Amino acid sequence: MDSGVASDRDPLSFVVMHGDRFGCTGEARAAPTSHGLPRQFEPRKRSMSMSVGIRIVAAAALIALAPSVVCAQEFILKPFSTTVEAGERFSVAVLSTRIFMRSQKLEVAKDVRIELCTEGKREPPVPLSPNHIALTIDARVTAPSSTTFIVCADRLAQIWSSPNGDREATKRAPGASSSFKTEQFAKALVNLSVSDDGYKAVVGDRLEIVPVTNPAAAKVGEEITFKVLFDGQPLSTPVFATYDRFSENETTYAYYTEAADDGTAKVQITHPGLWIVRVETKVPEETEDHDSYLARAVLVFRAK
């Protein structure tokens, strides 16, 4: 399994051209060298330590392995508190962005759902409030306990069509082609503790990232193991991770790896703070309205 940490010793850069709104239809190509020839990107076989004077490495440098990542507006659920007492009300916000974690686009509230999730159970969705200044969908949530719990958010299913997935329409619309259904799922872990295993809960999203080892136990420099599930089954797929304010550049991640055949992937924690882990998958799905299905999932947690 290939993995790598962005480092100033590894100053790769890619240029991504002409991406569409969801799944990139443009090309990801290497930036030319001084000889005018494109660099060849080869994924690292080992993790690389981050230096103090780290240079930002565009996530597109890793997109040779997953080019649609660079075109994605990531759907992120950001909690403003990650340690709360039972019964305490706290704020969360849905971000739509390529800059982590500052929202660039205001989602439509009717297309968003936020709820408390436990193993196989979801509480009723909470009221939402569009924030036109921060470009977020805000909500207040009441903590169900002082132990680990999960807040979930969904960007409800939409169907996008031709010519490059750039308009919301089914394949029955005049001139439509390349129609696909898309959903985005986000989770945030709250009250992580070394003394409980609530982080392991599987909430049942169609695409889901589930920690296998406790994020609360990981120190900087150590790895956390995650499992990627699609329709409840392990999924081998590229995995991207970064932390809040790693970069103000778009689509820039601190870490890349790949989930193995059993769906597991290890992410090295290189900095304390609020982290996101991100995956996606696209599969054929023939219906009268669309030809394929695209899902993205993001998990947020605090590393200390």
Order of alpha helices (4+ residues) and beta strands (2+ residues): beta-beta-beta-beta-beta-beta-beta-beta-beta-beta-beta-beta-beta-beta-beta-beta-beta-beta-beta-beta
